[in-house]
Amino acid sequence: MPDAPMLGLDGTAAGKVKLDDSAFGARFHVPLVHQSVRAEQAARRRGTAATKTRGAVSGGGAKPWRQKGTGRARAGSNRSPLWTGGGTVFGPQPRSYTFKVNRKEHRAALRSALSLHAERGSLAAFDAGEFSEPRTSAAFDLLDEWGAAPPTLVVLTSDEETAALSFRNLADVHVLACDSVGVADVVGAASLLLSKPALEALTVRAQSPGST
């Protein structure tokens, strides 16, 4: 069973926490992680890009010139895609980019991402309760002493707001609630710092059904 350092407020290891092998001992499954990351990023797309077709462009009610006798090419409307200011052919329209990844696959992808950090030693835990008040300097010293490689993802619970305020203004540090963390967030971070309650919550999320 892998373990991770338990960091004190000064960034030094004050002990170790055991990581559940069912959540942090999986091999890295590239196709599943890639599919889950694509799905998460696609779901974040707004999908609001839109262009006007010739039917939506204003003007064009009258034929620009008569059909024959001018020496110019035939034209029926200045809303034609061939004209400057005319409509767009096959342009983007508002749409949803989301696609489904089933829960079992997504959970396996999260296990893969967490296990990769455990294997590399880029994962640590800390006691967020030690931040009795927001202290950005203490958060900086903790990460600096640990030697966290940027970018760092700090995962907390919704109750640990004081710690979140301490980390949120640091460069290359992203703070997320444990129930909002996705596979893309974990994979995109070079180091992962979790509070003890957040570690327990992520462990439950990553475990396969029936594991203990």
C-alpha positions in Angstrom: 0.0 0.0 0.0 1.6 3.4 -1.0 1.9 6.3 1.4 2.3 10.0 1.2 4.1 12.6 3.5 2.0 14.4 6.0 3.3 18.0 5.9 3.3 20.4 8.8 2.7 24.1 8.5 6.4 24.7 7.9 6.4 22.2 5.0 8.4 19.5 6.6 7.2 15.9 6.8 5.5 15.4 10.2 4.6 11.8 9.4 3.0 9.7 6.7 -0.5 8.9 5.6 -1.5 5.5 4.2 -3.0 5.7 0.8 -5.7 3.2 0.0 -4.4 0.8 -2.7 -7.8 0.6 -4.3 -7.7 4.3 -5.1 -3.9 5.0 -5.4 -2.5 1.7 -6.6 -3.8 1.4 -10.1 -1.8 1.3 -13.3 -2.0 4.3 -15.6 -4.6 3.6 -18.2 -3.9 6.1 -21.1 -7.1 5.6 -23.2 -9.4 6.0 -20.3 -7.7 9.1 -18.9 -7.6 10.6 -22.4 -11.3 10.0 -22.9 -12.2 11.4 -19.5 -10.1 14.5 -20.0 -11.7 15.1 -23.4 -15.2 14.7 -22.0 -14.5 17.1 -19.1 -13.0 19.7 -21.4 -15.8 19.4 -23.9 -18.4 19.8 -21.2 -16.8 23.1 -20.2 -17.1 24.5 -23.7 -19.9 27.1 -23.9 -20.8 26.2 -27.5 -22.2 29.6 -28.3 -20.3 30.4 -31.5 -22.7 31.3 -34.3 -22.6 32.8 -37.8 -25.4 34.2 -40.0 -26.6 32.3 -43.0 -27.9 34.1 -46.0 -31.3 33.9 -44.6 -30.3 35.8 -41.4 -28.2 38.6 -43.0 -30.1 41.9 -43.4 -30.8 43.3 -46.8 -30.9 41.6 -50.2 -34.6 42.2 -50.8 -34.1 43.4 -54.3 -32.1 41.9 -57.2 -28.9 43.9 -57.5 -29.2 44.3 -61.3 -31.2 42.8 -64.1 -30.6 39.3 -65.3 -29.2 40.0 -68.8 -27.6 42.8 -70.7 -25.2 44.3 -68.1 -22.2 42.1 -69.0 -21.8 41.1 -65.4 -22.4 37.7 -63.8 -26.0 36.9 -62.7 -26.8 38.0 -59.1 -30.0 37.4 -57.3 -29.2 38.8 -53.8 -26.4 40.7 -52.1 -26.8 38.2 -49.2 -25.1 35.5 -51.2 -22.1 33.9 -49.6 -20.1 35.1 -52.6 -20.6 38.7 -51.7 -18.7 40.7 -49.0 -21.1 40.9 -46.1 -23.2 38.0 -47.3 -24.1 34.9 -45.3 -21.8 32.2 -44.2 -22.0 28.7 -45.6 -21.8 25.8 -43.0 -20.6 28.1 -40.3 -20.8 27.2 -36.6 -24.1 27.2 -34.8 -24.8 27.0 -31.0 -24.4 23.4 -30.0 -23.5 21.2 -27.0 -20.1 19.5 -27.2 -20.7 17.1 -24.3 -20.4 13.3 -24.7 -21.0 10.6 -22.2 -18.3 8.7 -20.3 -19.9 6.1 -18.1 -19.3 6.3 -14.3 -17.2 3.2 -14.1 -14.8 4.4 -16.7 -14.6 7.9 -15.2 -13.8 6.4 -11.8 -11.1 4.2 -13.3 -9.6 7.3 -15.0 -9.5 9.2 -11.7 -7.8 6.2 -10.0 -5.2 6.2 -12.8 -4.5 9.9 -12.3 -4.3 9.7 -8.5 -2.1 6.6 -8.7 0.3 8.4 -11.0 0.9 11.1 -8.4 1.3 8.5 -5.7 3.9 6.6 -7.8 5.8 9.7 -8.6 5.8 11.0 -5.0 4.2 14.3 -6.1 1.3 13.9 -3.7 1.2 15.1 -0.1 -1.4 15.7 2.7 -1.6 18.5 5.3 -3.8 19.6 8.2 -5.8 22.5 6.9 -7.0 23.2 10.4 -3.6 24.7 11.2 -4.6 27.7 9.2 -6.5 29.4 11.9 -6.6 32.6 9.8 -5.7 33.3 6.1 -1.9 33.4 5.8 -0.6 33.4 2.2 3.0 33.6 3.5 2.5 30.4 5.5 1.0 28.6 2.4 4.0 29.8 0.3 6.5 28.5 2.9 4.7 25.1 3.1 4.9 24.6 -0.7 8.4 26.0 -0.9 9.8 23.7 1.8 8.0 20.7 0.4 9.5 21.5 -3.0 6.3 21.3 -4.9 6.7 21.4 -8.7 4.3 23.9 -10.3 1.5 23.9 -11.2 0.2 22.7 -7.8 -3.4 21.6 -7.2 -4.6 22.1 -3.7 -7.7 20.1 -2.9 -9.9 21.1 0.1 -13.4 20.5 1.5 -16.0 23.3 1.5 -15.4 23.8 5.2 -11.7 24.6 4.9 -12.2 28.2 3.6 -9.4 29.7 5.6 -6.9 27.4 4.0 -8.4 28.1 0.6 -7.9 31.8 1.1 -4.3 31.2 2.1 -3.4 29.3 -1.1 -5.6 31.0 -3.7 -3.4 34.0 -4.5 -0.2 32.0 -5.0 1.2 31.8 -8.6 0.8 28.4 -10.3 -1.5 27.2 -7.5 -5.1 26.2 -8.1 -7.5 25.5 -5.3 -10.5 23.3 -5.8 -13.1 21.7 -3.6 -12.8 17.9 -3.5 -16.2 17.4 -5.1 -15.3 19.6 -8.1 -12.0 17.9 -8.9 -11.9 16.2 -12.3 -9.5 13.9 -14.0 -8.2 16.8 -16.2 -7.4 18.8 -13.0 -5.4 16.0 -11.5 -3.5 15.1 -14.7 -2.8 18.8 -15.4 -1.1 19.3 -12.0 2.6 18.6 -11.4 2.0 18.2 -7.7 -1.0 17.5 -5.6 -1.6 18.8 -2.1 -4.7 17.5 -0.2 -6.2 18.1 3.2 -6.9 15.0 5.2 -10.8 15.2 4.7 -10.3 15.9 1.0 -8.0 12.9 0.7 -10.6 10.7 2.3 -13.4 12.1 0.0 -11.3 11.6 -3.1 -10.4 8.1 -2.0 -14.1 7.2 -1.8 -14.8 8.8 -5.2 -12.0 6.9 -6.9 -12.7 3.5 -5.4 -14.5 0.9 -7.5 -17.9 -0.3 -6.1 -17.5 -3.0 -3.6 -13.9 -2.2 -2.6 -13.1 -1.7 1.0 
